[in-house]
Amino acid sequence: MNIVGNGVDIIENIRIKNSIKNKRFVSRIFTTNEIKKSQKLNNKINYFAKRFAAKEAFVKALGEGFRNNISFNDIDITNDKKGKPIIKVSNNIEKFIKKKFKIKKFRIFLSLSDEKKYSIAYVIINKK
C-alpha cells in the first residue's frame, strides 16, 4: 500500500464547548448520524472535538481543505463494532479522491485521542 495523503489536527476542547451551544454550528459541521450518536453520551464536548479534528485532519490529508464542493457533512466519523474510529465519506469525496490521486481503490485510516484540554486526530489515505 502507498500513502497518498496524511493529515493531523489538534483542537482545544473549550472551542468546541462554546461552539456546540449554537445549533446552526452543530448542523453545519456534524452529520445527522454524528448528532444522533452524541445524544447518548455524557461527554459531548470531547466527542464533538475529536470529530471536528478528524474532519480537519482528513481534508489536510486530501491536500485541499474545505473547497471544491467538499463540506464537513461529506465526512462522517463513526466507529466499527469494536470501537475503532472510521471515516465514511460521501460519493462526492470518493470520486474526488479517485480523480485527484488517480487511483481506483483506497483506504482511510483514522486515529483519535483526547485529554481534558485537547483532542487530536491523525488520518492516512492509502492506495490499495
Steps between C-alpha positions, in 0.01 A plus 500: 500500500615851419419806709345766280406742777534561871372767734489587867295747701482599865230710662452657838182344636377830647451631143258217427330538839407855407416421136263208560264731687410635154266254324586647157867424562419142601282431195750664261801305631364164612296237317157387617659170598765673716241721669271205570784300661600797716160504669587179687826639642587693813819658363377668183787750499779248443278296266440797270856633539652171379264492203576861411874426515449186288322694225773765499773233491321323217483806273866565575572143386313585180720806460193711426329635808131575477469606136416332169151421635637317805305573816513382860182299446670295224710342776341273761708388796369182655631183665511138395355224719815487711509877553772583249439844347432504127428762237212455260502739205234612257497391135619852418819454703552145380498621138725791594762270659501263204543785254755702696727209588427304179405187690212253486502375860612655824481460877475769763659451841402714797640530850334715768609598848393751762594638836324748722610806299579366151382257234713378210443304181737343249393380155678296234361435153653192334478374146386135503 
